Amino acid sequence: MMTSQDDVRELMARAADELNAATNALNQANALFGILEGMIGRGDPAEAFPLAQIGSELTANYGERAAAEADFFAGVSNGQ
């Protein structure tokens, strides 16, 4: 049987995993946008477009994931 302390540890581990995933995604997006900035500065906007799409999808996906997790944790903290 899980104790409330076990539940708290499990929730803390889940939160840590989600924060790490979001951090990694934002670091990747930051790297992509840095590359894009250099490409556009050299006059390569057509070549930059696929990378812009990747960055857009990456940040949108992790934004949605983070919002869903925030809703989950808000529900847990409110006893739902």
DSSP file (Angstrom, degrees, kcal/mol; ACC not computed):
  #  RESIDUE AA STRUCTURE BP1 BP2  ACC     N-H-->O    O-->H-N    N-H-->O    O-->H-N    TCO  KAPPA ALPHA  PHI   PSI    X-CA   Y-CA   Z-CA
    1    1 A M              0   0    0      0, 0.0     2,-0.3     0, 0.0     0, 0.0   0.000 360.0 360.0 360.0 133.4    0.0    0.0    0.0
    2    2 A M        -     0   0    0      4,-0.1     2,-0.2     3,-0.0     0, 0.0  -0.601 360.0-144.4 -80.7 138.2    1.3    3.4   -0.9
    3    3 A T     >  -     0   0    0     -2,-0.3     4,-2.2     1,-0.1     5,-0.2  -0.501  29.7-105.7 -90.8 168.6    1.5    6.0    1.8
    4    4 A S  H  > S+     0   0    0      1,-0.2     4,-2.3     2,-0.2     5,-0.1   0.827 124.4  57.8 -63.6 -28.6    0.8    9.7    1.2
    5    5 A Q  H  > S+     0   0    0      2,-0.2     4,-2.3     1,-0.2    -1,-0.2   0.891 105.3  49.4 -67.2 -38.7    4.6   10.2    1.5
    6    6 A D  H  > S+     0   0    0      2,-0.2     4,-2.4     1,-0.2    -2,-0.2   0.895 110.1  51.6 -64.0 -40.0    5.1    7.7   -1.4
    7    7 A D  H  X S+     0   0    0     -4,-2.2     4,-2.6     2,-0.2    -2,-0.2   0.913 109.5  49.4 -61.8 -43.4    2.4    9.7   -3.4
    8    8 A V  H  X S+     0   0    0     -4,-2.3     4,-2.6     2,-0.2    -2,-0.2   0.918 111.0  49.4 -63.5 -43.8    4.3   12.9   -2.7
    9    9 A R  H  X S+     0   0    0     -4,-2.3     4,-2.5     2,-0.2    -1,-0.2   0.909 111.4  49.7 -61.2 -42.2    7.6   11.3   -3.9
   10   10 A E  H  X S+     0   0    0     -4,-2.4     4,-2.3     2,-0.2    -2,-0.2   0.915 112.5  46.8 -64.0 -43.6    6.0   10.0   -7.0
   11   11 A L  H  X S+     0   0    0     -4,-2.6     4,-2.6     2,-0.2    -2,-0.2   0.890 111.8  50.9 -65.4 -39.2    4.5   13.4   -7.8
   12   12 A M  H  X S+     0   0    0     -4,-2.6     4,-2.5     2,-0.2    -2,-0.2   0.902 110.6  48.9 -65.0 -40.5    7.8   15.1   -7.1
   13   13 A A  H  X S+     0   0    0     -4,-2.5     4,-2.5     2,-0.2    -2,-0.2   0.906 111.7  49.5 -65.0 -41.2    9.6   12.7   -9.5
   14   14 A R  H  X S+     0   0    0     -4,-2.3     4,-2.3     2,-0.2    -2,-0.2   0.930 111.6  48.3 -63.5 -44.8    6.9   13.3  -12.1
   15   15 A A  H  X S+     0   0    0     -4,-2.6     4,-2.6     1,-0.2    -2,-0.2   0.912 111.4  50.3 -61.8 -42.5    7.3   17.1  -11.8
   16   16 A A  H  X S+     0   0    0     -4,-2.5     4,-2.5     1,-0.2    -1,-0.2   0.911 110.1  50.4 -63.0 -42.2   11.1   16.8  -12.0
   17   17 A D  H  X S+     0   0    0     -4,-2.5     4,-2.3     2,-0.2    -2,-0.2   0.916 112.2  47.1 -61.2 -43.5   10.9   14.7  -15.1
   18   18 A E  H  X S+     0   0    0     -4,-2.3     4,-2.4     2,-0.2    -2,-0.2   0.897 111.9  49.5 -67.1 -40.9    8.5   17.2  -16.8
   19   19 A L  H  X S+     0   0    0     -4,-2.6     4,-2.4     2,-0.2    -1,-0.2   0.903 111.6  49.5 -65.3 -39.7   10.7   20.2  -15.8
   20   20 A N  H  X S+     0   0    0     -4,-2.5     4,-2.5     2,-0.2    -2,-0.2   0.909 111.2  49.2 -64.0 -41.6   13.8   18.4  -17.2
   21   21 A A  H  X S+     0   0    0     -4,-2.3     4,-2.3     2,-0.2    -2,-0.2   0.913 112.6  47.5 -63.7 -42.8   12.0   17.6  -20.4
   22   22 A A  H  X S+     0   0    0     -4,-2.4     4,-2.5     2,-0.2    -2,-0.2   0.900 111.1  51.6 -65.8 -40.5   10.8   21.2  -20.8
   23   23 A T  H  X S+     0   0    0     -4,-2.4     4,-2.3     2,-0.2    -2,-0.2   0.927 110.7  48.0 -61.2 -45.6   14.3   22.5  -20.0
   24   24 A N  H  X S+     0   0    0     -4,-2.5     4,-2.3     1,-0.2    -2,-0.2   0.917 112.1  49.5 -62.1 -43.3   15.8   20.3  -22.7
   25   25 A A  H  X S+     0   0    0     -4,-2.3     4,-2.6     1,-0.2    -2,-0.2   0.910 111.5  48.4 -63.4 -42.7   13.2   21.3  -25.3
   26   26 A L  H  X S+     0   0    0     -4,-2.5     4,-2.4     2,-0.2    -1,-0.2   0.876 110.6  51.2 -67.4 -36.2   13.8   25.0  -24.6
   27   27 A N  H  X S+     0   0    0     -4,-2.3     4,-2.0     2,-0.2    -2,-0.2   0.904 111.5  48.1 -65.0 -40.4   17.5   24.6  -24.8
   28   28 A Q  H  X S+     0   0    0     -4,-2.3     4,-2.5     2,-0.2    -2,-0.2   0.919 112.0  48.9 -64.9 -43.9   17.1   22.8  -28.2
   29   29 A A  H  X S+     0   0    0     -4,-2.6     4,-2.7     1,-0.2     5,-0.2   0.898 109.1  53.5 -62.8 -40.2   14.7   25.5  -29.4
   30   30 A N  H  X S+     0   0    0     -4,-2.4     4,-1.9     2,-0.2    -1,-0.2   0.914 109.3  48.4 -60.4 -43.3   17.3   28.2  -28.3
   31   31 A A  H  X S+     0   0    0     -4,-2.0     4,-2.1     2,-0.2    -2,-0.2   0.921 111.5  50.3 -63.4 -43.9   20.0   26.5  -30.3
   32   32 A L  H  X S+     0   0    0     -4,-2.5     4,-2.6     1,-0.2    -2,-0.2   0.928 110.4  48.6 -59.6 -45.9   17.7   26.3  -33.4
   33   33 A F  H  X S+     0   0    0     -4,-2.7     4,-2.1     1,-0.2    -1,-0.2   0.829 108.6  54.3 -68.7 -30.3   16.8   29.9  -33.2
   34   34 A G  H  X S+     0   0    0     -4,-1.9     4,-1.7    -5,-0.2    -1,-0.2   0.906 110.2  46.7 -64.9 -41.7   20.5   30.9  -32.9
   35   35 A I  H  X S+     0   0    0     -4,-2.1     4,-2.4     2,-0.2    -2,-0.2   0.917 111.1  52.6 -64.5 -43.8   21.2   28.9  -36.0
   36   36 A L  H  X S+     0   0    0     -4,-2.6     4,-2.7     1,-0.2     5,-0.3   0.907 105.4  54.4 -58.8 -43.2   18.3   30.6  -37.8
   37   37 A E  H  X S+     0   0    0     -4,-2.1     4,-1.9     1,-0.2    -1,-0.2   0.916 110.8  45.7 -58.4 -44.2   19.5   34.0  -36.8
   38   38 A G  H  X S+     0   0    0     -4,-1.7     4,-1.2     2,-0.2    -1,-0.2   0.895 112.1  51.2 -66.7 -39.9   22.9   33.3  -38.4
   39   39 A M  H  <>S+     0   0    0     -4,-2.4     5,-2.6     1,-0.2     3,-0.3   0.911 111.5  46.5 -64.7 -42.9   21.3   31.8  -41.6
   40   40 A I  H ><5S+     0   0    0     -4,-2.7     3,-1.4     1,-0.2    -1,-0.2   0.877 108.0  57.2 -68.6 -36.3   19.1   34.8  -42.1
   41   41 A G  H 3<5S+     0   0    0     -4,-1.9    -1,-0.2    -5,-0.3    -2,-0.2   0.784 107.3  49.2 -63.3 -26.9   22.0   37.1  -41.5
   42   42 A R  T 3<5S-     0   0    0     -4,-1.2    -1,-0.3    -3,-0.3    -2,-0.2   0.386 124.6-104.1 -92.3   2.6   23.8   35.3  -44.4
   43   43 A G  T < 5S+     0   0    0     -3,-1.4    -3,-0.2    -4,-0.2     3,-0.2   0.810  83.1 126.0  82.3  30.7   20.8   35.6  -46.7
   44   44 A D     >< +     0   0    0     -5,-2.6     4,-1.3     1,-0.2     3,-0.3  -0.344  15.2 142.5-113.0  50.3   19.6   32.0  -46.5
   45   45 A P  H  > S+     0   0    0      0, 0.0     4,-1.1     0, 0.0    -1,-0.2   0.854  70.6  55.7 -63.8 -33.8   15.9   32.5  -45.4
   46   46 A A  H  4 S+     0   0    0      1,-0.2     3,-0.3     2,-0.2    -2,-0.1   0.890 109.4  46.7 -65.4 -37.3   14.7   29.6  -47.6
   47   47 A E  H  4 S+     0   0    0     -3,-0.3     4,-0.5     1,-0.2    -1,-0.2   0.751 108.9  56.8 -73.7 -23.4   17.1   27.2  -45.9
   48   48 A A  H  X S+     0   0    0     -4,-1.3     4,-2.1     1,-0.2     3,-0.3   0.732  86.6  80.5 -78.8 -22.5   16.1   28.5  -42.5
   49   49 A F  H  X S+     0   0    0     -4,-1.1     4,-2.2    -3,-0.3     5,-0.2   0.895  89.0  50.3 -57.3 -47.7   12.4   27.8  -43.0
   50   50 A P  H  > S+     0   0    0      0, 0.0     4,-2.1     0, 0.0    -1,-0.2   0.889 111.7  49.5 -60.3 -36.1   12.5   24.0  -42.1
   51   51 A L  H  > S+     0   0    0     -4,-0.5     4,-2.6    -3,-0.3    -2,-0.2   0.879 108.0  53.6 -68.2 -36.0   14.4   24.8  -38.9
   52   52 A A  H  X S+     0   0    0     -4,-2.1     4,-2.4     2,-0.2    -1,-0.2   0.896 108.0  50.9 -63.3 -39.0   11.9   27.4  -38.0
   53   53 A Q  H  X S+     0   0    0     -4,-2.2     4,-2.7     2,-0.2     5,-0.2   0.918 109.6  49.8 -63.7 -42.7    9.1   24.8  -38.4
   54   54 A I  H  X S+     0   0    0     -4,-2.1     4,-2.8     1,-0.2    -2,-0.2   0.939 112.4  47.3 -60.7 -47.1   11.0   22.4  -36.1
   55   55 A G  H  X S+     0   0    0     -4,-2.6     4,-2.4     1,-0.2     5,-0.2   0.891 112.2  50.2 -61.9 -40.2   11.5   25.1  -33.5
   56   56 A S  H  X S+     0   0    0     -4,-2.4     4,-2.3     2,-0.2    -2,-0.2   0.932 113.8  44.1 -64.0 -46.8    7.8   26.1  -33.7
   57   57 A E  H  X S+     0   0    0     -4,-2.7     4,-2.8     2,-0.2     5,-0.2   0.902 113.0  52.4 -65.1 -41.4    6.6   22.5  -33.4
   58   58 A L  H  X S+     0   0    0     -4,-2.8     4,-2.2    -5,-0.2     5,-0.2   0.941 113.7  41.4 -60.8 -49.6    9.1   21.8  -30.5
   59   59 A T  H  X S+     0   0    0     -4,-2.4     4,-1.9    -5,-0.2    -1,-0.2   0.876 115.5  50.8 -70.3 -35.6    8.0   24.8  -28.5
   60   60 A A  H  X S+     0   0    0     -4,-2.3     4,-2.4    -5,-0.2     5,-0.2   0.934 111.6  47.8 -65.2 -45.5    4.3   24.2  -29.2
   61   61 A N  H  X S+     0   0    0     -4,-2.8     4,-2.3     1,-0.2    -2,-0.2   0.932 116.0  42.5 -62.2 -46.9    4.4   20.6  -28.2
   62   62 A Y  H  X S+     0   0    0     -4,-2.2     4,-2.5    -5,-0.2    -1,-0.2   0.806 111.6  56.1 -73.5 -27.1    6.3   21.2  -25.0
   63   63 A G  H  X S+     0   0    0     -4,-1.9     4,-2.2    -5,-0.2    -2,-0.2   0.923 110.6  44.6 -64.8 -44.5    4.1   24.2  -24.2
   64   64 A E  H  X S+     0   0    0     -4,-2.4     4,-2.4     2,-0.2    -2,-0.2   0.909 113.9  50.2 -64.6 -42.2    1.0   22.0  -24.5
   65   65 A R  H  X S+     0   0    0     -4,-2.3     4,-2.3     1,-0.2    -2,-0.2   0.922 111.3  48.1 -62.4 -44.4    2.6   19.3  -22.4
   66   66 A A  H  X S+     0   0    0     -4,-2.5     4,-2.5     1,-0.2    -1,-0.2   0.894 111.1  51.1 -64.6 -39.4    3.6   21.8  -19.7
   67   67 A A  H  X S+     0   0    0     -4,-2.2     4,-2.3     2,-0.2    -1,-0.2   0.909 110.3  49.0 -64.2 -41.8    0.1   23.2  -19.7
   68   68 A A  H  X S+     0   0    0     -4,-2.4     4,-2.2     1,-0.2    -2,-0.2   0.911 112.5  47.8 -64.1 -41.9   -1.5   19.8  -19.3
   69   69 A E  H  X S+     0   0    0     -4,-2.3     4,-2.9     2,-0.2     5,-0.2   0.890 109.4  53.3 -66.8 -38.4    0.9   18.9  -16.5
   70   70 A A  H  X S+     0   0    0     -4,-2.5     4,-2.3     1,-0.2    -2,-0.2   0.917 109.7  48.7 -61.6 -42.3    0.2   22.3  -14.7
   71   71 A D  H  X S+     0   0    0     -4,-2.3     4,-2.2     2,-0.2    -2,-0.2   0.911 111.5  50.4 -61.9 -41.8   -3.5   21.5  -14.9
   72   72 A F  H  X S+     0   0    0     -4,-2.2     4,-2.4     1,-0.2    -2,-0.2   0.948 112.7  45.1 -61.3 -49.1   -2.8   18.0  -13.5
   73   73 A F  H  X S+     0   0    0     -4,-2.9     4,-2.5     1,-0.2    -1,-0.2   0.844 110.8  53.7 -67.2 -32.6   -0.7   19.3  -10.6
   74   74 A A  H  X S+     0   0    0     -4,-2.3     4,-1.4    -5,-0.2    -1,-0.2   0.911 110.2  48.4 -65.3 -40.9   -3.3   22.1   -9.9
   75   75 A G  H  <>S+     0   0    0     -4,-2.2     5,-3.4     2,-0.2    -2,-0.2   0.906 112.0  48.5 -64.4 -41.5   -6.0   19.3   -9.7
   76   76 A V  H ><5S+     0   0    0     -4,-2.4     3,-1.5     1,-0.2    -2,-0.2   0.914 110.5  50.4 -64.9 -42.9   -3.8   17.2   -7.3
   77   77 A S  H 3<5S+     0   0    0     -4,-2.5    -1,-0.2     1,-0.3    -2,-0.2   0.775 111.1  50.1 -69.3 -23.3   -3.1   20.2   -5.1
   78   78 A N  T 3<5S-     0   0    0     -4,-1.4    -1,-0.3    -5,-0.2    -2,-0.2   0.337 119.7-110.1 -94.4   6.7   -6.8   20.9   -4.9
   79   79 A G  T < 5       0   0    0     -3,-1.5    -3,-0.2    -4,-0.1    -2,-0.1   0.732 360.0 360.0  76.6  23.4   -7.7   17.4   -4.0
   80   80 A Q      <       0   0    0     -5,-3.4    -4,-0.2    -6,-0.2    -5,-0.1   0.438 360.0 360.0 -92.3 360.0   -9.3   16.5   -7.3
